[in-house]
Amino acid sequence: MRFEITAENRLGITRDVVDNLTSRGLDIRAFEVTPHHIYADIPALSPARFDELVTGLRHVPGFYNAKPIDHLPTERRRAQLHATLAALGDPVIAVHANGLIAQVNPAAQSIAGTPNQSLRDQPLASILSDPDIETLRQAGFSQGEREVTLGGQTYLLQVEPIGRVDDGSPVHDADPGEDDAPWGGVLIFHRAARLGRVLTALNELSHSGFDDIIGTSRAMLRVKNQAQRLAIVDAPLLILGETGTGKELFARACHRASKRHDQPFLALNCAALPEGLAESELFGYAAGAFTSARRGGKPGLLELADGGSLFLDEIGELSPYLQAKLLRVLQDGRFRRVGGTDEIAADVRIISATNRNLEDMSQNGSFREDLYFRLNVLSITLPPLRDRREDIDALAHYFVTRTARQTERTTPHIARDALQWLRTRDWKGNVRELENTLFRAVALLDGDILAASDLQSATSPALSGDSTPTPEDPPISASSAAYPASDMPHHDVVAQALLCENHGDAMDMLEKTLLEQLYPDYPSSRKLAARLGLSHTAIANKLRKYGIGG
């Protein structure tokens, strides 16, 4: 039976309890002491004798109470530790300073190739030749990640010391004269694919499923239905479409709907990096591959995405050399790191995307035809925004709401003329251009209503940053076709202007009257400039000249 005694924390109370127990002829298997608590394990103690024991312990000065327990504190901590280690998918090995293995988790036991033979008290060198125990001791059992081989598989090894407290100072119950030396270390072996899952979790987008992709037009429903059917087929997928149509959103959604949904999803923009850097990012590099290479090498995206999906955006920009290397991966799932000699196997689904015509490129020789056929096993083509104008309203409300949240302001109401203006645009940049336009418009908005004039201001050349005033601001012509009749000055004002002997005075009168009439409806220089089709600087100067809005 295991039991717990609570008592006064006084000198000699533990000896008194032990004397009381041994005087009854009880064999104590385990005994633990903490302030105010004494724990004991006595196998031969029955419940009936326990009550008798408690009665006898009441004569011990400072004794409070005693009760049966299921486990001793050390047993409970050991069980929790074993459960924690067993739950880790990465191999973990604890080693003594003398090089003997103290503890392993099931993952390490299995990968080391000895699932039925305990590794405890075996030398670390029996399963890991590099680094050796002497190297670990010299490093104080503390070193950054380095690449090692365990059980024929490549891992990133992380080593942490045992025997030091959190602030870095040594624990002072070690052997005399060896306080500064750790008792041993914990070796943690990270698989590249597990690191890939961590990266995926850190970069995960909240909107990554098909239901989260905005669009209920016939064109979008058709392509989403097609993509959902193709997502579950474990084969390369090519996503075609103009720039800004949401190819990466569809790639993420296809991954989430595939059998690999719980594995890594990583992405590489093939047009964003020069060939050498793109090669090391994609395939990784071996130790000493080049001067600035990280010690121990570095896994590439293919290794990090092992078991999951790798999204290659702008695949049409890939150099011929990298096209040949990627073709090998698609053919047999094997590759070599930059500067490496060992072949590495990777089970990765390639999802690629481009806004270029790969078929034409393959025919004129700028893209490998055999790679094109390998990538184009499955394909979908995303419609441009001009072919699904029915979705513009929903997209506009989503982007306006998100921008308002990002800029910490009240979500403005989108006026009817603004929605009409959005629907009539060509949107050569598709959804991305729409998003950027709405972001600028909301960021610059003065009131709570987003009108067509605000959107025009957001797309006018005045936002390009050229605010240099012209030597002389052009006059505002009241007869310009840009102004409807409702905005024209009244007849009496025109008549007064005609009676002016000086032409300049007449123009000033017309300009002032027109600006005074328009300013209440367009109460900022930017809005007014967009309404009149003039530069923001010119209108600002006119308003100051006539004292309007000041």
C-alpha positions as MATLAB code, in Angstrom:
seq = 'MRFEITAENRLGITRDVVDNLTSRGLDIRAFEVTPHHIYADIPALSPARFDELVTGLRHVPGFYNAKPIDHLPTERRRAQLHATLAALGDPVIAVHANGLIAQVNPAAQSIAGTPNQSLRDQPLASILSDPDIETLRQAGFSQGEREVTLGGQTYLLQVEPIGRVDDGSPVHDADPGEDDAPWGGVLIFHRAARLGRVLTALNELSHSGFDDIIGTSRAMLRVKNQAQRLAIVDAPLLILGETGTGKELFARACHRASKRHDQPFLALNCAALPEGLAESELFGYAAGAFTSARRGGKPGLLELADGGSLFLDEIGELSPYLQAKLLRVLQDGRFRRVGGTDEIAADVRIISATNRNLEDMSQNGSFREDLYFRLNVLSITLPPLRDRREDIDALAHYFVTRTARQTERTTPHIARDALQWLRTRDWKGNVRELENTLFRAVALLDGDILAASDLQSATSPALSGDSTPTPEDPPISASSAAYPASDMPHHDVVAQALLCENHGDAMDMLEKTLLEQLYPDYPSSRKLAARLGLSHTAIANKLRKYGIGG';
ca = [
       0.000    0.000    0.000;
       1.096    3.528   -0.795;
       0.144    6.317    1.572;
       0.837    9.977    2.281;
       1.546   11.477    5.717;
       1.077   15.168    6.389;
       2.989   16.483    9.382;
       4.753   19.418   10.935;
       7.973   20.414    9.211;
      10.260   19.891   12.204;
      13.706   18.443   12.673;
      13.665   14.689   13.319;
      10.042   13.978   12.373;
      11.101   11.747    9.455;
      13.249    9.621   11.801;
      10.356    9.331   14.234;
       8.009    8.118   11.485;
      10.548    5.587   10.181;
      11.132    4.269   13.712;
       7.380    3.881   14.190;
       7.041    1.938   10.950;
      10.029   -0.350   11.473;
       9.016   -1.075   15.070;
       5.933   -2.793   13.608;
       8.073   -4.999   11.379;
       6.972   -3.275    8.177;
       9.213   -3.512    5.090;
       9.434   -0.083    3.431;
       9.958   -0.467   -0.327;
      10.043    3.268   -1.173;
      10.165    6.410    0.915;
       9.980   10.064   -0.222;
      10.079   13.240    1.861;
       9.099   16.833    1.035;
       8.278   19.685    3.439;
       5.104   18.732    5.392;
       4.706   15.493    3.383;
       6.087   11.959    3.784;
       5.281    9.276    1.200;
       5.794    5.548    1.718;
       5.213    2.325   -0.210;
       4.752   -0.753    2.025;
       3.507   -3.717   -0.088;
       2.605   -5.913    2.920;
       0.404   -3.295    4.551;
      -3.306   -4.188    4.426;
      -6.186   -1.687    4.859;
      -6.968   -3.099    8.296;
      -3.381   -2.691    9.498;
      -3.273    0.787    7.916;
      -5.954    2.037   10.324;
      -3.918    0.559   13.169;
      -0.812    2.250   11.788;
      -2.516    5.647   11.684;
      -3.570    5.227   15.312;
       0.039    4.553   16.284;
       1.385    7.494   14.262;
      -0.857    9.890   16.165;
       1.608    9.561   19.050;
       4.365   11.067   16.866;
       4.706   14.783   17.765;
       3.714   16.961   14.807;
       1.731   14.233   12.993;
      -1.420   15.569   11.282;
      -2.964   12.900    9.100;
      -2.348    9.919    6.790;
      -4.270    8.664    3.733;
      -3.839    6.022    1.010;
      -2.680    7.199   -2.460;
      -2.401    5.526   -5.860;
       1.139    6.551   -6.770;
       4.173    8.094   -5.166;
       5.188   11.515   -6.558;
       8.228   10.032   -8.307;
       6.109    7.314   -9.920;
       3.605    9.879  -11.123;
       6.308   12.113  -12.595;
       7.947    9.125  -14.288;
       4.632    8.049  -15.835;
       3.957   11.580  -17.066;
       7.446   11.804  -18.549;
       7.059    8.470  -20.353;
       3.671    9.503  -21.735;
       5.109   12.805  -22.941;
       8.073   11.150  -24.647;
       5.835    8.502  -26.219;
       3.590   11.213  -27.672;
       6.511   12.852  -29.470;
       6.912   11.755  -33.051;
      10.548   12.859  -33.103;
      13.201   10.545  -31.624;
      14.473   11.669  -28.201;
      17.483   10.180  -26.401;
      18.767   11.127  -22.937;
      22.414   10.267  -22.376;
      24.691   10.283  -19.322;
      27.938   12.255  -19.352;
      29.800    8.939  -19.601;
      28.135    8.209  -22.928;
      25.611    5.603  -21.793;
      21.991    5.985  -22.839;
      19.714    6.842  -19.920;
      16.325    7.049  -21.641;
      14.786    6.792  -25.116;
      11.280    7.324  -26.403;
       9.479    4.783  -28.620;
      10.274    6.751  -31.780;
      14.019    6.537  -31.094;
      13.754    2.882  -30.085;
      12.022    2.039  -33.363;
      14.202    4.107  -35.693;
      17.425    2.853  -34.124;
      16.517   -0.565  -35.475;
      16.218   -2.291  -32.093;
      12.477   -2.212  -31.259;
      12.681   -5.366  -29.115;
      15.975   -4.626  -27.363;
      16.250   -1.926  -24.722;
      18.802    0.775  -25.467;
      19.114    1.791  -21.850;
      22.691    1.591  -20.533;
      23.962    0.999  -24.068;
      26.700    3.335  -25.381;
      25.438    6.162  -27.565;
      28.066    5.229  -30.163;
      26.205    1.967  -30.821;
      23.471    3.859  -32.682;
      25.016    7.293  -33.400;
      28.575    7.725  -34.575;
      28.536   11.479  -35.121;
      28.722   13.440  -32.911;
      30.646   11.296  -30.459;
      30.275   11.604  -26.710;
      33.597   13.425  -26.309;
      32.460   16.134  -28.732;
      29.205   16.500  -26.794;
      31.050   16.746  -23.465;
      33.410   19.426  -24.784;
      30.394   21.387  -26.010;
      28.749   21.100  -22.591;
      25.916   19.077  -24.144;
      24.652   22.270  -25.725;
      24.837   22.955  -29.433;
      22.737   24.310  -32.255;
      21.046   22.191  -34.859;
      23.258   20.052  -37.064;
      22.510   17.337  -39.551;
      23.075   13.701  -38.482;
      22.052   10.224  -39.611;
      20.114    7.905  -37.292;
      18.847    4.538  -38.463;
      19.675    5.426  -42.060;
      17.523    8.595  -41.997;
      18.608   12.230  -41.997;
      17.662   14.448  -39.044;
      18.461   17.828  -37.592;
      19.945   17.160  -34.156;
      19.332   19.505  -31.235;
      21.224   18.899  -27.970;
      20.248   20.363  -24.579;
      22.184   19.852  -21.311;
      20.842   18.086  -18.215;
      21.950   19.332  -14.810;
      21.651   23.117  -15.162;
      18.869   25.324  -13.904;
      16.941   27.655  -16.200;
      19.139   30.690  -15.567;
      22.194   28.820  -16.860;
      23.894   28.360  -13.496;
      24.958   24.808  -12.522;
      22.929   22.637  -10.182;
      24.935   22.301   -6.978;
      24.203   18.734   -6.005;
      26.493   17.240   -8.661;
      29.807   15.586   -7.827;
      32.220   17.804   -5.859;
      34.471   19.779   -8.151;
      32.206   19.136  -11.150;
      29.476   21.669  -10.506;
      30.051   23.332  -13.854;
      29.732   20.120  -15.827;
      26.265   18.921  -16.889;
      25.232   15.395  -15.938;
      24.423   14.577  -19.525;
      22.205   15.774  -22.310;
      18.975   15.304  -24.231;
      19.297   14.637  -27.952;
      16.243   15.615  -30.022;
      16.118   14.499  -33.654;
      13.882   16.635  -35.885;
      12.604   15.298  -39.188;
      12.540   17.860  -41.997;
       8.886   17.053  -42.709;
       7.958   17.837  -39.093;
       9.641   21.216  -39.449;
       7.637   21.649  -42.630;
       4.415   21.081  -40.713;
       5.492   23.718  -38.205;
       6.160   26.190  -41.018;
       2.786   25.343  -42.530;
       1.025   25.996  -39.217;
       2.799   29.328  -38.804;
       1.908   30.447  -42.330;
      -1.574   28.981  -42.437;
      -4.193   31.328  -43.839;
      -7.590   31.543  -42.193;
      -9.243   31.399  -45.629;
      -7.832   28.262  -47.212;
     -10.819   26.042  -48.066;
     -13.088   26.060  -51.094;
     -15.971   27.396  -49.006;
     -13.820   30.379  -48.046;
     -13.077   31.396  -51.641;
     -15.482   34.223  -52.447;
     -17.509   33.774  -55.602;
     -20.936   32.397  -56.531;
     -20.942   33.245  -60.225;
     -21.459   30.442  -62.703;
     -17.801   30.594  -63.764;
     -16.531   30.350  -60.189;
     -18.922   27.597  -59.147;
     -17.843   25.581  -62.159;
     -14.113   25.922  -61.461;
     -14.531   25.283  -57.713;
     -16.510   22.129  -58.395;
     -13.839   20.962  -60.830;
     -11.026   21.752  -58.374;
     -12.754   19.853  -55.552;
     -12.950   16.740  -57.713;
      -9.303   16.994  -58.755;
      -8.042   17.814  -55.249;
      -8.547   14.259  -53.975;
      -6.588   12.750  -56.885;
      -2.984   12.344  -55.736;
      -1.295   13.584  -58.912;
       0.448   16.789  -60.084;
      -1.944   19.701  -60.547;
      -1.423   22.702  -62.842;
      -3.402   25.878  -62.083;
      -3.667   28.330  -64.970;
      -5.012   31.869  -64.951;
      -4.160   35.526  -65.281;
      -2.239   37.320  -62.582;
      -4.292   38.128  -59.490;
      -6.982   35.481  -60.028;
      -6.239   33.603  -56.786;
      -4.090   30.690  -57.909;
      -2.423   30.239  -54.505;
      -5.815   30.293  -52.750;
      -6.945   27.431  -54.972;
      -3.666   25.594  -54.382;
      -4.144   25.793  -50.613;
      -7.774   24.738  -50.930;
      -6.797   21.740  -53.070;
      -4.236   20.720  -50.446;
      -6.778   21.046  -47.642;
      -9.229   18.852  -49.589;
      -6.613   16.203  -50.427;
      -5.485   13.132  -48.509;
      -2.371   15.088  -47.536;
      -4.318   17.781  -45.662;
      -2.577   17.080  -42.337;
       0.884   17.243  -43.907;
       2.997   20.291  -44.867;
       1.980   22.792  -47.535;
       4.906   24.962  -48.626;
       5.247   27.418  -51.494;
       8.006   28.840  -53.684;
       7.696   31.687  -56.176;
       9.951   30.589  -59.019;
      10.165   34.126  -60.425;
      11.228   35.768  -57.167;
      14.680   34.177  -56.829;
      17.767   33.833  -59.040;
      18.574   30.344  -60.256;
      21.221   29.519  -57.631;
      19.125   30.631  -54.682;
      16.000   28.981  -56.058;
      17.922   25.707  -56.401;
      19.116   25.731  -52.772;
      15.639   26.702  -51.548;
      14.021   23.909  -53.523;
      16.561   21.110  -53.131;
      18.577   22.217  -50.086;
      22.353   22.019  -49.869;
      24.926   19.710  -48.310;
      27.514   20.684  -45.705;
      30.280   22.758  -47.279;
      28.400   23.169  -50.565;
      29.538   26.804  -50.750;
      31.362   29.351  -48.639;
      28.407   30.756  -46.698;
      26.624   27.401  -46.355;
      25.245   26.634  -42.912;
      27.191   24.048  -40.970;
      25.639   20.635  -41.422;
      23.738   21.651  -44.562;
      20.142   22.725  -44.970;
      17.040   20.822  -46.083;
      15.150   22.229  -49.046;
      11.424   22.655  -49.523;
      11.132   19.205  -51.088;
      12.372   17.632  -47.851;
      10.362   19.942  -45.626;
       7.212   19.169  -47.594;
       7.750   15.401  -47.518;
       4.350   13.734  -47.304;
       2.554   16.966  -48.192;
       2.239   19.408  -51.080;
       4.671   21.859  -52.657;
       3.219   24.842  -54.519;
       5.451   26.214  -57.289;
       4.079   29.574  -58.358;
       5.158   31.132  -61.664;
       6.481   27.753  -62.816;
       6.955   29.212  -66.316;
       9.864   31.311  -64.995;
      11.890   28.271  -63.914;
      15.288   28.064  -65.612;
      16.038   25.139  -67.995;
      18.536   23.718  -65.484;
      15.989   23.654  -62.659;
      13.352   22.314  -65.036;
      15.579   19.270  -65.610;
      16.104   18.728  -61.860;
      12.397   19.079  -61.143;
      11.600   16.586  -63.904;
      13.718   13.980  -62.090;
      11.714   14.531  -58.905;
       8.443   14.080  -60.756;
       9.707   10.931  -62.464;
      11.041    8.931  -59.512;
      10.677   11.114  -56.409;
      14.434   11.382  -55.791;
      16.941   14.232  -55.908;
      20.319   15.359  -54.617;
      21.036   18.418  -52.533;
      23.268   21.133  -53.953;
      26.822   19.879  -53.463;
      25.602   16.530  -52.129;
      26.160   12.986  -53.357;
      23.442   11.077  -51.497;
      20.055   10.672  -53.119;
      17.067   11.720  -51.036;
      13.561   10.372  -51.509;
      10.597   12.729  -51.116;
       6.904   11.942  -51.386;
       5.553   15.327  -52.448;
       2.579   16.365  -54.549;
       3.568   19.167  -56.896;
       0.958   21.889  -57.424;
       2.167   24.450  -59.950;
       0.699   27.670  -61.291;
       1.435   30.134  -64.053;
      -0.133   32.980  -66.010;
       1.872   32.034  -69.105;
       0.936   29.632  -71.899;
       3.105   26.617  -71.111;
       1.873   24.740  -74.169;
       3.163   27.454  -76.497;
       6.375   27.695  -74.476;
       6.939   23.960  -74.762;
       6.457   24.124  -78.531;
       8.917   26.988  -79.016;
      11.482   25.359  -76.729;
      11.446   27.831  -73.821;
       9.882   25.238  -71.502;
      10.633   21.499  -71.458;
       7.856   19.605  -73.177;
       8.371   16.492  -71.038;
       8.142   18.595  -67.854;
       4.977   20.270  -69.153;
       3.307   16.895  -69.625;
       4.433   15.794  -66.139;
       2.987   18.924  -64.552;
      -0.194   18.947  -66.609;
      -1.607   15.623  -65.391;
      -4.517   17.547  -63.853;
      -5.306   21.185  -64.566;
      -7.822   23.927  -63.867;
      -8.096   27.400  -65.396;
      -9.276   30.253  -63.165;
     -11.563   32.846  -64.768;
     -10.534   36.519  -64.840;
     -12.584   38.983  -62.821;
     -14.139   40.510  -65.942;
     -15.762   37.117  -66.669;
     -17.387   36.936  -63.247;
     -18.554   40.463  -62.524;
     -21.380   39.036  -60.395;
     -18.785   38.369  -57.684;
     -17.496   41.945  -57.508;
     -20.067   43.094  -54.942;
     -19.217   40.295  -52.502;
     -15.486   40.794  -53.018;
     -15.828   44.541  -52.484;
     -17.694   44.141  -49.193;
     -15.116   41.612  -47.961;
     -12.106   43.771  -48.840;
     -13.669   46.943  -47.439;
     -14.513   45.204  -44.156;
     -11.031   43.728  -43.874;
      -9.327   47.035  -44.690;
     -11.441   48.849  -42.092;
     -10.361   46.290  -39.504;
      -6.707   46.633  -40.489;
      -6.822   50.429  -40.389;
      -8.843   50.427  -37.142;
     -11.777   52.427  -38.435;
     -15.531   51.979  -38.815;
     -16.483   49.927  -41.851;
     -17.806   52.398  -44.434;
     -20.961   51.868  -46.448;
     -20.350   51.221  -50.140;
     -22.561   53.546  -52.205;
     -24.503   52.250  -55.182;
     -22.524   54.367  -57.645;
     -19.296   52.896  -56.214;
     -20.465   49.334  -56.854;
     -21.550   50.326  -60.349;
     -18.148   51.895  -60.971;
     -16.416   48.706  -59.778;
     -18.536   46.532  -62.057;
     -17.683   48.525  -65.158;
     -13.890   48.370  -64.736;
     -11.783   45.927  -66.783;
      -9.553   44.939  -63.810;
      -6.506   43.823  -65.745;
      -4.926   42.897  -62.417;
      -8.072   40.967  -61.450;
      -8.875   40.403  -57.766;
      -5.502   41.706  -56.629;
      -6.057   45.023  -58.403;
      -9.569   45.245  -56.966;
      -8.224   44.600  -53.469;
      -5.503   47.244  -53.787;
      -7.919   49.844  -55.151;
     -10.362   49.325  -52.297;
      -7.586   49.384  -49.731;
      -6.336   52.767  -50.961;
      -9.848   54.171  -51.160;
     -10.785   53.124  -47.618;
      -7.446   54.268  -46.211;
      -7.952   57.754  -47.702;
     -11.689   57.981  -46.993;
     -12.763   60.956  -44.872;
     -16.366   59.986  -44.158;
     -18.358   56.805  -43.674;
     -19.663   56.405  -47.236;
     -17.454   55.039  -50.003;
     -18.568   56.689  -53.251;
     -17.443   56.327  -56.845;
     -15.462   59.543  -56.507;
     -13.400   57.984  -53.703;
     -12.557   55.047  -55.929;
     -11.635   57.398  -58.772;
      -9.364   59.268  -56.403;
      -7.719   55.997  -55.394;
      -6.888   55.233  -59.020;
      -6.009   58.759  -60.187;
      -2.439   59.768  -61.104;
      -2.488   62.168  -58.146;
      -1.740   59.160  -55.891;
       1.478   58.409  -57.724;
       3.324   60.777  -55.412;
       3.867   63.602  -57.926;
       2.620   66.579  -55.956;
       4.850   69.218  -57.576;
       2.624   72.207  -58.440;
       2.579   73.399  -62.003;
       3.791   76.965  -62.666;
       0.234   78.062  -63.296;
      -2.882   76.087  -62.406;
      -5.129   75.598  -65.445;
      -8.496   77.354  -65.361;
     -11.648   75.359  -64.739;
     -13.817   75.569  -67.816;
     -17.509   75.821  -66.992;
     -18.354   74.572  -70.451;
     -16.324   71.383  -70.102;
     -18.214   68.272  -71.127;
     -16.946   66.613  -67.949;
     -19.518   68.532  -65.880;
     -23.227   67.770  -66.159;
     -25.688   70.623  -66.481;
     -26.652   70.332  -62.819;
     -23.117   71.383  -61.877;
     -23.002   74.414  -64.155;
     -23.138   77.898  -62.592;
     -26.530   79.657  -62.556;
     -27.443   81.914  -65.471;
     -27.262   85.053  -63.359;
     -23.674   84.290  -62.385;
     -22.779   83.711  -66.011;
     -24.405   86.999  -66.947;
     -22.418   88.866  -64.295;
     -19.251   87.254  -65.572;
     -19.980   88.419  -69.101;
     -20.323   92.011  -67.893;
     -16.804   91.911  -66.410;
     -14.413   94.052  -68.410;
     -11.477   91.785  -67.531;
     -11.489   88.220  -68.843;
      -9.476   86.994  -65.852;
     -12.039   88.372  -63.407;
     -14.813   86.578  -65.304;
     -12.994   83.234  -65.112;
     -12.299   83.698  -61.403;
     -15.991   84.349  -60.777;
     -17.048   81.229  -62.690;
     -14.402   79.082  -60.999;
     -15.329   80.252  -57.523;
     -19.046   79.712  -58.095;
     -18.513   76.223  -59.490;
     -16.232   75.179  -56.612;
     -18.665   76.588  -54.025;
     -21.487   74.559  -55.555;
     -19.513   71.280  -55.725;
     -17.580   71.448  -52.448;
     -20.487   70.453  -50.102;
     -20.929   67.208  -52.050;
     -17.181   66.582  -52.431;
     -15.735   68.025  -49.208;
     -12.025   67.410  -49.821;
      -9.502   68.476  -52.398;
      -8.931   64.874  -53.480;
     -12.621   64.135  -54.001;
     -13.173   67.391  -55.789;
     -10.137   66.835  -57.995;
     -11.423   63.409  -58.973;
     -14.866   64.862  -59.758;
     -13.447   67.585  -61.980;
     -10.743   65.444  -63.557;
      -7.928   67.738  -62.414;
      -4.904   67.226  -60.232;
      -5.210   67.297  -56.455;
      -2.626   70.097  -56.264;
      -4.494   72.321  -58.732;
      -7.775   72.010  -56.842;
      -6.061   72.568  -53.476;
      -4.562   75.801  -54.810;
      -7.946   76.945  -56.166;
      -9.670   76.269  -52.843;
      -7.034   78.287  -50.985;
      -7.292   81.074  -53.565;
     -11.043   81.466  -53.101;
     -11.106   80.675  -49.363;
     -13.327   77.643  -49.777;
     -13.286   74.884  -47.190;
     -10.814   76.656  -44.979;
];
